[in-house]
Amino acid sequence: MTASPDMSWWIVAFVLLALILGGAAALSAGRALALGWRPFAVAPFYMVALAAAVGFLHYALFGLSAIPLYDIGAALWSLRTGVGSALVRLSRDCAYWAVLSCVLTGFAFLGYRTTRRRQMTHRYCWIFERGGVLGWREKRQA
């Protein structure tokens, strides 16, 4: 069984845009949150917007509709008549957006934690030391 040409374009577009470009942007966003001493809880909201931008780039560069905005709008409009079928359509249409948002949130978490670990071990070096790849711990008293 061979992959169709459309499927191969999806794979190329996903790797180039979502993982490389979107991942780098998410790492930078996570780093910026940590440098500003902001809580990580706001990162998923930023990643939903970044996922929408990556979805637009899928469409603009490759002609692939990763996030079908027209279908999402139609599903939202049909909520007023039939809630059950409209919610099924809406969840199907937003699935890629949700998965991409979760992947980008993972990249943002990596950027956030590595920067926060560096901050804690450099600014408070008399209290904390590195405790693994993404963490820190209190120094043991000798």
trRosetta pair geometry for C-beta under 8 A, 3 or more apart (Angstrom, degrees):
i j d omega theta_ij theta_ji phi_ij phi_ji
3 7 4.2 -121 -176 88 100 128
3 8 5.3 120 114 -55 124 84
3 11 7.7 1 173 -13 160 134
4 7 4.7 97 55 3 77 102
4 8 7.3 -145 94 -5 42 84
5 8 5.7 -54 -148 35 36 109
5 9 6.5 37 153 -18 67 103
6 9 5.7 -55 -152 36 34 111
6 10 6.5 39 149 -23 65 103
6 64 7.9 137 -162 -108 86 109
7 10 5.4 -48 -150 31 36 116
7 11 6.6 36 152 -20 65 101
8 11 5.7 -49 -150 33 36 112
8 12 6.4 35 152 -15 66 105
9 12 5.7 -54 -145 40 34 110
9 13 5.9 32 157 -18 68 109
9 62 6.0 152 174 -173 111 125
9 64 6.3 175 126 -61 114 132
10 13 5.8 -57 -142 41 27 109
10 14 6.0 28 157 -22 64 108
10 64 6.4 156 -93 -146 71 156
11 14 5.8 -54 -144 35 27 110
11 15 6.3 22 159 -14 63 107
12 15 6.1 -59 -146 39 27 105
12 16 6.0 15 162 -9 65 115
12 62 7.8 159 91 -111 101 141
13 16 6.1 -61 -138 45 25 104
13 17 5.5 -9 177 12 66 119
13 18 7.7 62 132 -8 66 95
13 58 5.4 82 168 -130 132 87
13 61 7.5 158 -127 88 102 109
13 62 4.6 -61 -94 -17 129 168
13 64 5.6 -142 4 34 176 146
13 66 7.6 -151 130 -65 133 121
14 17 6.8 -65 -123 53 16 87
14 18 4.8 -24 -162 25 59 126
14 19 6.7 54 144 -13 68 99
15 18 7.3 -20 -65 51 10 86
15 19 5.2 -31 -147 35 44 126
15 20 6.6 43 153 -15 61 103
16 19 7.6 56 11 49 9 85
16 20 5.6 -40 -153 36 33 124
16 21 6.6 26 150 -8 61 108
17 20 7.3 5 -39 52 7 84
17 21 5.1 -36 -143 43 42 123
17 22 6.1 49 148 -20 61 104
17 54 5.4 138 152 -161 105 92
17 57 5.2 175 -143 105 132 122
17 58 5.9 -170 78 -72 166 75
17 61 7.3 169 -76 50 130 141
18 21 7.5 25 -17 55 10 83
18 22 4.7 -27 -150 30 36 138
18 23 7.3 61 140 -32 49 86
18 54 5.6 92 -96 172 65 143
18 100 5.8 -104 -133 -131 122 104
18 103 6.6 36 167 96 112 145
18 104 7.7 -105 -166 -61 79 95
19 22 6.8 22 -24 54 11 95
19 23 5.1 7 -178 -22 41 129
19 103 7.6 -68 -91 160 69 134
20 23 6.1 -36 -110 37 8 110
20 24 6.5 6 163 -15 50 108
21 24 6.1 -57 -150 34 25 108
21 25 6.5 20 154 -13 61 109
21 54 7.1 156 94 -116 106 99
21 57 7.4 -95 99 117 150 166
22 25 5.6 -57 -147 40 34 111
22 26 6.1 33 154 -20 68 107
22 50 6.3 127 -149 152 93 108
22 51 7.4 60 -150 -97 139 53
22 54 4.4 7 -82 -90 128 141
22 100 7.3 -45 163 -173 166 103
22 103 7.8 59 112 104 128 109
22 104 5.5 -77 158 -96 110 111
22 107 7.5 139 125 34 76 159
23 26 5.6 -55 -143 38 30 110
23 27 6.3 35 155 -21 65 103
23 103 7.8 -65 -84 145 89 98
23 104 7.1 -138 -91 -114 48 66
23 107 4.5 -158 -145 -112 71 154
24 27 5.7 -49 -146 34 31 113
24 28 6.4 30 154 -16 62 106
25 28 5.7 -56 -150 39 31 112
25 29 6.3 33 151 -21 65 105
25 50 5.9 176 116 -149 125 129
25 104 7.8 -20 82 -146 93 115
26 29 5.5 -50 -144 35 34 112
26 30 6.3 35 155 -17 65 104
26 47 6.2 44 -120 -112 110 100
26 50 6.2 147 -78 123 84 163
26 104 4.2 -165 -85 -167 144 79
26 105 7.3 -108 -158 -63 132 18
26 106 7.9 42 139 67 148 52
26 107 3.7 83 95 91 128 117
26 108 4.4 -92 178 -54 91 79
26 111 6.9 176 126 3 64 134
27 30 5.8 -56 -149 38 30 110
27 31 6.3 31 152 -19 64 107
27 107 5.3 -76 -54 166 73 97
27 108 7.0 -142 -80 -93 27 39
27 110 6.4 -39 -111 84 89 101
27 111 3.8 149 -159 -67 56 126
28 31 5.5 -53 -145 38 32 113
28 32 6.2 34 154 -21 65 105
28 111 6.6 -95 -30 -147 15 159
29 32 5.6 -52 -146 36 31 112
29 33 6.5 35 153 -21 63 102
29 43 6.9 129 128 -136 110 89
29 46 5.5 -179 -179 134 142 141
29 47 7.5 169 92 -73 153 74
29 50 6.9 -106 -27 -58 158 148
29 108 5.3 -39 84 -116 102 108
29 111 7.0 104 64 78 53 150
30 33 5.7 -49 -149 32 33 113
30 34 6.6 28 154 -14 64 105
30 40 7.7 19 -139 -126 88 95
30 43 6.2 35 -98 -124 78 136
30 107 7.0 -160 -11 123 135 61
30 108 3.6 158 -61 -169 108 59
30 109 6.3 -115 -123 -32 145 12
30 110 6.7 100 88 64 165 51
30 111 3.0 125 75 75 115 105
30 112 3.7 -96 -176 -39 99 79
30 113 7.8 -27 166 3 128 60
30 115 7.1 163 127 15 82 125
31 34 5.8 -58 -151 39 32 109
31 35 6.2 30 154 -19 67 108
31 111 4.3 -81 -40 172 78 109
31 112 7.0 -133 -65 -77 33 41
31 114 7.7 -32 -93 72 90 95
31 115 4.7 135 -132 -51 69 147
32 35 5.7 -53 -140 38 32 111
32 36 6.3 21 160 -9 64 110
33 36 6.1 -68 -150 45 26 103
33 38 4.5 -90 -162 67 76 114
33 39 7.9 -57 175 81 114 23
33 40 6.5 101 132 -103 143 54
33 42 6.9 -178 -127 69 128 103
33 43 5.9 -61 -43 -76 168 98
33 46 8.0 -153 -62 14 124 156
33 108 7.5 51 13 -178 136 106
33 112 5.6 -22 74 -107 115 106
34 37 7.5 30 -177 -78 36 32
34 38 7.5 -87 -64 47 21 75
34 111 7.3 -157 2 132 125 74
34 112 4.8 156 -49 -148 112 60
34 113 7.8 -152 -83 -43 143 16
34 115 3.7 135 87 95 148 120
34 116 4.5 -119 -142 -56 123 80
34 119 6.6 -164 161 -12 104 137
35 115 6.2 -67 -49 171 76 139
35 119 7.7 -180 -101 -73 49 131
38 42 6.2 -54 159 35 123 130
39 42 6.4 105 79 -3 79 91
40 43 5.2 -27 -172 -2 65 125
40 108 7.9 144 -153 130 94 104
40 109 6.9 59 -160 -111 136 73
40 112 5.3 93 -104 167 109 163
41 44 7.6 -42 -177 17 41 99
42 45 5.6 -54 -170 36 60 115
42 46 6.5 57 139 -18 80 104
43 46 5.6 -60 -151 40 39 111
43 47 6.0 36 155 -22 72 108
43 105 6.1 118 127 -136 106 81
43 108 4.6 164 -171 134 128 142
43 109 7.2 141 116 -66 162 65
43 112 6.7 -73 -73 -52 151 145
44 47 5.4 -56 -141 38 35 113
44 48 6.6 44 156 -27 66 96
44 101 6.9 62 -161 166 78 108
44 105 5.2 13 -100 -108 74 131
45 48 5.9 -44 -154 23 33 112
45 49 7.2 27 150 -9 60 102
46 49 5.9 -59 -159 39 37 109
46 50 6.2 35 147 -18 70 108
46 108 7.3 135 82 -115 115 157
47 50 5.2 -49 -140 40 39 114
47 51 6.1 47 155 -25 67 100
47 101 5.1 115 124 -158 100 72
47 104 4.3 166 -155 103 108 111
47 105 4.5 -146 36 -68 175 75
47 108 5.8 -114 -71 -12 120 144
48 51 5.7 -49 -148 33 29 113
48 52 6.8 33 150 -19 60 101
48 97 7.6 47 -150 166 76 100
48 101 4.9 16 -92 -122 60 132
49 52 5.6 -50 -153 32 35 113
49 53 6.7 36 149 -18 65 102
50 53 5.5 -51 -151 35 37 113
50 54 6.4 37 151 -18 67 103
50 101 7.9 129 65 -115 84 67
50 104 5.5 -173 93 174 124 157
51 54 5.6 -50 -144 38 35 111
51 55 6.3 40 152 -21 64 104
51 67 7.8 114 140 -63 88 139
51 97 5.6 115 135 -159 127 67
51 100 4.2 133 -140 109 112 109
51 101 4.3 -71 -27 -72 155 72
51 104 5.7 -150 -66 11 90 144
52 55 5.5 -51 -148 36 32 115
52 56 6.5 36 151 -21 63 101
52 67 6.5 -71 -126 46 61 172
52 97 7.0 27 -78 -138 67 112
53 56 5.6 -49 -151 33 34 113
53 57 6.6 35 150 -18 64 103
54 57 5.5 -51 -150 36 36 113
54 58 6.7 48 147 -26 63 96
54 66 7.5 -57 119 86 78 158
54 100 6.2 -156 79 177 134 139
54 104 7.5 -170 -7 -68 147 138
55 58 5.4 -42 -153 24 36 117
55 59 6.9 31 151 -12 63 102
55 66 4.3 -139 -136 83 79 113
55 67 3.5 20 -174 0 152 117
55 96 7.3 119 -105 115 115 113
55 97 6.4 -16 -60 -97 148 86
55 100 7.0 157 -57 63 95 167
56 59 5.7 -57 -156 39 37 109
56 60 5.9 27 153 -16 72 112
56 67 7.7 -37 -50 44 55 118
57 60 5.6 -54 -130 43 34 106
57 61 5.5 11 176 0 71 115
58 61 7.0 -66 -132 47 13 92
58 62 5.8 -45 -169 44 53 113
58 64 4.9 -71 164 78 97 97
58 65 7.4 120 112 -127 111 10
58 66 3.8 55 74 -15 161 124
58 67 7.7 119 49 4 130 78
59 62 7.4 -66 -102 59 8 72
59 63 6.8 30 -162 -130 47 19
59 64 6.5 -115 -88 72 46 45
59 65 5.6 43 -98 -100 103 53
59 66 6.7 -119 -43 15 81 83
59 67 7.9 -80 -34 44 119 75
65 68 5.1 58 149 -88 121 75
66 96 5.4 -141 177 133 79 146
66 97 7.8 124 134 -67 90 69
66 100 7.6 55 160 -42 129 152
67 72 7.4 -7 168 -25 83 137
67 93 7.9 77 -163 164 57 81
67 94 7.8 31 -142 -120 90 52
67 96 6.3 -142 -80 84 66 112
67 97 4.9 70 -111 -71 113 107
68 71 3.8 23 123 24 123 116
68 72 6.2 150 95 -19 69 84
68 93 5.4 -94 62 -151 106 103
69 72 5.4 -53 -144 37 35 113
69 73 6.2 37 156 -19 67 104
70 73 5.8 -54 -150 37 30 112
70 74 6.4 29 151 -18 64 106
71 74 5.5 -52 -145 37 34 112
71 75 6.3 35 154 -20 66 104
71 89 7.2 -133 170 170 97 104
71 93 4.6 -165 112 -117 114 137
72 75 5.7 -53 -147 36 31 110
72 76 6.4 31 153 -18 64 105
72 90 6.7 77 -138 -132 68 73
72 93 4.9 -174 -75 128 74 138
72 94 6.4 86 -108 -64 115 88
73 76 5.7 -54 -147 37 31 111
73 77 6.3 32 154 -20 65 107
74 77 5.6 -54 -147 37 32 113
74 78 6.3 26 155 -16 66 108
74 89 7.7 -76 99 144 92 143
75 78 5.8 -57 -144 40 31 107
75 79 7.2 57 149 -44 59 87
75 86 5.3 138 -172 -164 72 75
75 87 8.0 128 176 -77 112 17
75 89 4.1 -163 -111 107 117 112
75 90 4.1 168 141 -71 140 77
75 93 5.9 -163 -9 16 148 143
76 79 5.7 -28 -164 -7 38 118
76 86 7.5 116 -92 -179 16 118
76 90 6.8 92 -63 -100 63 121
77 80 7.0 -44 175 12 45 105
78 81 5.7 -58 -164 41 64 104
78 82 6.3 -23 162 48 96 83
78 85 7.2 -64 137 96 129 96
78 86 4.3 -173 100 -99 94 112
78 89 7.1 34 63 49 136 147
79 82 8.0 -101 -134 71 22 41
79 83 6.0 42 -157 -111 68 63
79 86 4.5 -175 -82 130 56 158
79 87 7.6 78 -109 -55 92 70
79 90 7.7 26 -69 -44 106 139
81 86 7.6 127 60 -45 74 128
82 85 4.8 13 122 36 124 105
82 86 5.7 147 89 -20 71 97
83 86 5.9 -69 -144 42 25 110
83 87 6.1 24 162 -22 66 109
84 87 6.1 -60 -151 32 24 107
84 88 6.7 21 154 -16 61 105
85 88 5.6 -52 -150 35 37 113
85 89 6.4 37 152 -17 67 104
86 89 5.7 -54 -148 39 33 111
86 90 6.1 34 153 -21 66 109
87 90 5.5 -53 -141 38 32 114
87 91 6.2 31 159 -18 66 104
88 91 6.1 -55 -146 37 27 107
88 92 6.4 26 155 -16 62 109
89 92 5.8 -60 -149 39 30 110
89 93 6.1 23 157 -15 66 111
90 93 5.9 -58 -142 40 28 107
90 94 6.1 10 163 -4 65 115
91 94 6.2 -65 -136 48 27 99
91 95 6.6 56 156 -61 61 87
92 95 5.9 -26 -156 -19 30 117
94 97 4.9 -61 -162 47 65 119
94 98 5.7 68 140 -27 87 103
95 98 5.8 -59 -149 36 29 109
95 99 6.3 24 157 -16 66 107
96 99 5.8 -55 -144 39 32 108
96 100 6.0 30 158 -16 66 110
97 100 5.9 -57 -144 41 25 109
97 101 6.2 30 154 -22 62 108
98 101 5.6 -52 -146 34 30 113
98 102 6.5 29 154 -18 63 104
99 102 5.8 -56 -153 35 32 111
99 103 6.4 32 151 -18 66 105
100 103 5.6 -51 -145 36 34 112
100 104 6.2 30 157 -14 66 108
101 104 5.9 -58 -145 42 28 108
101 105 6.2 34 153 -24 63 107
102 105 5.5 -51 -145 34 31 114
102 106 6.7 37 152 -22 61 100
103 106 5.7 -52 -159 29 33 114
103 107 6.9 30 147 -14 64 102
104 107 5.5 -49 -151 36 40 112
104 108 6.3 42 149 -20 67 104
105 108 5.4 -51 -145 38 35 114
105 109 6.3 43 151 -26 64 101
106 109 5.6 -49 -149 30 32 115
106 110 6.8 33 152 -18 62 100
107 110 5.7 -51 -154 32 35 112
107 111 6.6 31 152 -13 65 105
108 111 5.7 -56 -150 41 35 110
108 112 6.0 36 153 -22 68 109
109 112 5.6 -55 -143 38 30 113
109 113 6.1 21 163 -14 66 110
110 113 6.3 -59 -140 40 25 102
110 114 6.2 19 165 -13 63 111
110 134 7.5 -94 -131 -103 57 123
111 114 6.3 -59 -142 39 25 104
111 115 6.2 17 162 -11 62 114
112 115 6.2 -69 -152 42 23 105
112 116 6.0 17 158 -16 66 114
113 116 5.6 -54 -136 41 31 109
113 117 6.1 36 160 -23 65 104
113 134 4.0 12 143 -163 134 105
113 135 7.4 -32 -174 -66 112 54
114 117 5.8 -50 -146 34 29 113
114 118 6.5 29 153 -17 61 106
114 133 7.9 -39 -95 157 89 76
114 134 6.4 -67 -68 -116 61 72
115 118 5.6 -55 -149 37 33 112
115 119 6.3 36 152 -21 66 105
116 119 5.5 -49 -146 35 34 115
116 120 6.3 30 158 -17 66 107
117 120 6.0 -58 -146 39 28 107
117 121 6.2 11 162 -6 65 113
117 130 6.7 58 174 -123 113 79
117 134 6.1 -152 -45 -170 139 34
117 135 6.2 -134 -102 -117 116 3
117 136 5.3 164 -139 -42 75 99
118 121 6.3 -64 -139 45 25 99
118 122 5.9 9 167 -7 65 118
119 122 6.4 -70 -139 44 20 98
119 123 5.6 -5 178 4 64 120
120 123 6.7 -54 -118 47 18 94
120 124 5.7 -35 -168 43 56 111
120 128 4.9 -31 150 84 97 162
120 136 4.6 -148 100 21 133 167
121 124 7.4 -58 -101 65 14 72
121 125 6.2 52 170 -99 52 71
121 128 5.4 -107 -94 109 58 103
121 129 6.2 64 -129 -142 105 26
121 130 5.5 14 -99 -61 156 69
121 136 5.4 -157 -58 -114 94 128
122 125 6.2 -4 -145 -57 21 102
124 127 4.5 -33 161 42 106 111
124 128 5.1 56 99 16 104 105
125 128 7.1 -78 -114 62 26 68
125 129 7.8 61 -153 -85 62 63
126 139 7.5 -93 166 13 33 145
127 138 6.3 -55 169 -132 74 77
127 139 6.4 -169 171 8 22 101
128 131 7.9 -81 -171 -16 92 108
128 136 4.5 31 178 162 125 125
128 137 6.7 149 -148 77 79 24
128 138 6.2 -63 -100 -101 61 39
128 139 6.6 -162 -115 -31 10 83
129 136 6.7 164 82 -158 28 83
129 137 6.4 -27 63 65 77 74
129 138 7.8 38 19 148 81 14
129 139 5.0 93 -17 -87 109 82
130 135 7.8 107 -172 89 56 54
130 136 6.1 -67 -118 -109 30 72
130 137 8.0 13 119 22 20 80
131 135 4.4 -58 86 109 96 96
131 136 4.9 112 16 -155 101 15
131 137 3.5 101 -75 -13 143 98
132 135 4.5 31 55 42 111 99
